[in-house]
C-alpha cells in the first residue's frame, strides 16, 4: 500500500536512520507466568498475561464498511479550526472549508500513525535493552500492539481520507532523542510517558467528541491497548527511579521538560494552514490565538503530568515548567481512573456493536422462517 502519491507535502526519504547506542541484554532465566517471584515481578507477569489476552485483529474487530465523509471525517466544528474568524476563513467557499477539515483530520491521524511507528521501534528497543526478562515478555506484546495501531491508522488514512502528512519536525526530534540515548530507561520515558501519554489524551478528546462511528471505534480500541502501555511504563520507572541519585533524576527531568515543550509546540497544525496559502508567521499567530487550540493543548497534558509525578520526577524546575505551561494542577488527576474508563468504553462499544449485530441476525432468521412458511 504505497503512500507517496497521497502525501500533502513531500515527505522526503522514506527511510529514517537513527544511530542507536546501548547494550542488548540477554537473560537466561526460566521465568514464566504463574511462577511466584517478588511482588514487582508478579505485577509485570500479570500485565504480560493481560497483554496476551487482549490481542485483537484490526481487520475484523473494526467495522471497515462504515462510510466516512473525507471532507468531514471527524465532525469537526468550524470553531475548532484556527483559521476560523480570520480574513482567510471569510474567503473560503464551503468546498474549501470541507477540504480544510480533510487536511486537519489527515494531519492529526498522520501524526498518530507516525507516533505508532515510532512506538513500535521503541518497544522493540525495550525488548532488547531492558534488564529483566518479565519486562522483555511484556514489551514483546507491545511491539505487536503498536504494529496493529500503525496498520489501522494507515488504513484509515489511505481508504477513508485519501491523504497523509509527513511526520511533524518536533515529534521526529523527540523520537530521535529517545532512540539515540543509550540508557535503557529512556525509551520508557520518551515513549511510554511522553509520546504515549500525549497520544492517549489526544485520542480521548477525539473519541469523546466525534459523532462519527468509525474513528470512534478505532480510537476506543487503540486506547484500550495504550492504557496497558502507560501502566507498564509507570510500573517499571517508578521502581527504577527510586534507586537513582538526585543528579540522575535531574537529568531525566530535563529530558521531560524539553520533551514537553516539543510536544506542546507539535500541536499547532501550522503545516495545514501553509498548504492553504497562509504564510508561516501568520499561521503560527492564528494557532497561538485560537482559544479552542489553547484548551486542546492544555488538556493534552492530562495524562503526562500525573504520570511524571507518579514515577518520582517532580523537582522544582520541572514543576515550574508545568506552571509556565499552565498544567501543574493536572498532576493531581487519577491515572488509574482514566485508564479504567478507557477499558470500560472499549468494552461497552463492543457490547453495543455485537448486540446490534445479534439482533440483526435474529431478525434475518425470523424473516426467513416467516417467508418459508408462506
N, C-alpha and C positions, 0 to 999 in steps of 0.2 A: 504494500500500500504506500507508494511514493508520495512524498509531501511537498516537494519543492515547487510544484505548479500551483499550490494552494496557499503559499505564504503571502501575507500582505506586503511585506518588505523582504529584501534579500537576506536570508539567514546566514549567508557566508558558508564556510566549510562545514559540512555536516558532521565532521569528526572533531571532537574537542579533546585534546590530550592534556592531562594534568599530571605532572611528575609526582609520583607517590613515594613517600618515605615511611619508615617504621617497620617493625618486625612482624612476621607472620608467626603466630603462636600455636603450637600443637599441644594437645593433651591426650594422653593415652588412658585416661581413667575409664572405668566401665560404669558410667553413671546412666541411669535410666529412670523414666517416670515411675513413681511408686516407691523408689528406693528412699529410705529415710536418712536424711543428712541434717545439716543445720537448718534453721528457720529460713535464712535467706535463700538457700538452695531449694527448699520446698516451694517457696513462693515463685521462683523462676521456673521450676519444672511444671508447676501448676499453670503458669502463663503459657508455657510451651504446649502443654496439652490443650489449652483453650485455643491457641493459635492453630493447632492441627484440626480441632473440631470445627472451627469456624471457616475453614477454607470453602470457597464457593466459585462458581463459574460465571463470569460476566456475560457469556454468550446466552446462558439460559435463565439466570436469575432476573436479569433486566429485560423489560419488555421493549425490544427494539422496534416493534411495529408501531409504537406510539408516534404520531405525527408531531413534528416540530416546525414552527414558522421561523425560518432562518433570520427574518427581519424583526422578530420579537421573541427570541428563544427563551428568555427568562421572565418575560412580563415586566421589563424594567420601566418604571415611571419616568416621565420627562425630567422631573426634578433631580433624579439620581445622576444625570449626566452633567458633567462640569461645564459643558458648553451652554447649558440651559440658561436663558435670560440674558445672553450676551448678543452683541451685534451679529456674530456669526450664526447663532441659532435662528435669528429672525430671517436670515437669508435662505435657510434650508427648506426645501419642499418636504412634503410628507414622505415621499420616496427616499429623499436624502436622510431624513431622520430615522427611517427604518434601516437604512444602510449603516448609520452611526450605531444603532443598537446592535446590529450584527457584528460590527467591528469591536465594540466594547465586550460583548459576550465572548467573541473569539479571543480577544486579548486576555480576558480573565481565565478562560479554560485552557488557553495555551500555556499560561504560567503555571496552572495546576498540573498540566501534562509534564512540563519541563521539571517542575519540582518533584514529581513522582519518578521521573527518570533519574534525577539526582539521588532521590531517596533509595532507589534500587541499588545504585552503586555504593552509597554509604552503608546500607545494610550489609552488602557483601563485604565491605571493608571491616565491619564489626565482626562478622563471622571469622575473618582472617586474623584480626588483631586482638580481640578481647581474650583475656587470660583464661576465663572459666568456661568449662565445657557446657554447663547448663545455659549460659548466656549465648554460646555458639548455637546450641539447639534452637533457642527461641529466635535468634536473628535469622536463621535459615528459613523459618516460616515467614518472616517479614520480607525477605527477598521476594518470595512468591507473591505476597500481598502487593508489593509495590509494582511488580511486573503486571499484575492484573489491573491495578489502577491506571498505569500508563496505557495499557491496551484499551481500557474503557474510555478514558478521556480522548485518546487518539481517534477512536471510532466515532465518538460523538462529534468531534470537530470535523472529521472527514465527511461523514454521512449526513449529519444534520445541519451543520453550519456551512461547511464547504470552504473554510478559511482558517488559516493559522497565523500566529505571530511568533517571531524568534524569541528566545529567552531574554528576559529583561537583564540589562547590564548588572544591576545591583544583586539580583538573585544569582547570577552566574559568579559574581565576585565572592558572595558568601559561600557558595558551593565549592569554589576553588580554595578558599581559605580553610574550609572544613576538611577537604580531601588532602591538602598538602601537609597538614600538621601531623607530625609523627606520633604524637601521644594518643594512646588507644581510646581515651575517653572523649576526644574531640568530635568524632563522628556522632557520638551520642548527643553531645551538647549542641553542635551546629545543626544536626538534622532532627533528632527526636524532640529537642526542646524548642529551638528557634523556628526552623522551617516548618516542621510538622505542627507545632503549636499555632503558628500564624495561619497555616493552611486550614487547620481544624476550625478556627474562628471564622475564616472566610467562607468555608464550606457551609458552616452552620447558619450564617446570616442569609446566604442564598437559599439554602434548604428551607428555612423557616419563613421566607418571604415570597418565594416564587409560587405562582399558581400553575406552573407547567409540570405535568406529571413525570416526564422522562428525566429532566435534570434533577427533580426532587428524589426520584429513585436512585439515580447514580450517586448523588451526594450523601444520601442517608446510608447507603450500603458501604460506601468508601469510609464514611465516618465511623461506622461500627468497627472496622479494622483499625483505623487510626487511634481509636480510644485505647486499644491494646498497646500500640506502639509507644504512645506517650507514657503509659503505665510502666512499660519496660524501661524506658529511659529514666524515669523518676526513681525506680527501684534500684537500678544499677548505680546511678550517680549519687543518690542520697547516701548509700553505704560507702562508696569510694571517697566522696568528698569529706567525710568525717575524718579521714586519715591524712588529709593534706595539710601542709603548713599554711600560715596566713599569706605568705608570698605566693604560693602556688594557687591559692584561692583567688587572690587579686588578679593574677594573670588570666584566669578564666572569666572573672568578672569583666575585665577589659574586653575580652573577646565577645561577651554577651552585649556589652554597651555598643561596641562597633557594629555588631550584627543587627541589633535592634534599630539603630539609625538607618542602616542599609535597607532593612525590611520596610521600615516606615516610608522611606523615600522610593521604594519599589512601587508603591501603590498609587501612583498618580495617573497612570494611563496616558502619559504625555504622548507616547508613540501614536496612539489612536488619533489624537487631535492633529498631530503633524501630518498624518495621512489625509486629513481633510483640509489641508492648506493653512492651518493655524501656525504662525511662527512659534518656535520652541519657547521663547521667553513669555509670550502671551499664554501659551498652553500651560506652562508652569504656574503662571499667575492665576489663571482660572481654576486650576486644580487646588491651589492653596486657599482660594476664596470660597470654594464650594462648601457650604455647611453640611451637606449630605456626606461628602467625602471626608470631612473632618471627623464626623461622628463614626463613619465606617472605619477609618484608620485607627481611631481610639479603641473601638470595640475589638479590632483585630488582635489586640494585645491581651484580651481577656483570658486566653489560655497560657500565654507565655509568662506573664508576670507572676501568677500564683505558683507555676511550676518552678521558676527560678528561685523563688523564695523557699519552696518546699525542699529543694535539693541542697540548700545551705549556702547559696550565693546571694548575700543580702548586705554587702558592705555599704558604707556611706556614699561612696562615689556612684555605685550602681543605683542606690535609692534616689540620689539627686538627679541622675539621668532620667529616671522614671517620673520624677517631679517635673522636669523640663518638658517631657512628652505629655504630661497630664494624665498618666496612667498608674500612678503609685497606688491609689486606692484599690486597684484590681488585684493587688496581692492578697487580699482577704477573701477572694472568691473560693468556693469549694470545687476543686478539680474533680473530686470523686463524684459529686452530684452531677456535674456536667457530663462526665463520662457515662454515668448510669443512664442519663437522659438520652445520650446518643445511642446506647444499646436498645433502649425501650422504643425509640422512634423507628429504628430499622425493623425491629420485631413486629411492631404494630402495623407498619406498612406491609410487611409480608403477610400478616394475618388478614388484613383487609383485602389485599390483592387475591390471595388464594381462596378466600371465602367467596369473593365475587366470581372467580372462575368456576368454583364448585357449583354455585347457583346457576350459572350459565349451562354447565354440563348437565345438571339435573333437568333444567328446562328443555334442553335439546332431547334428552332421553324421553321425557314425558310427551313432548310433541311427536316424537317418532312413534311411541306406543299408541298415542291417540290416532295418528294417521293410519297406522296399521290396523286399527280396529274398525275402520270405516268400511 
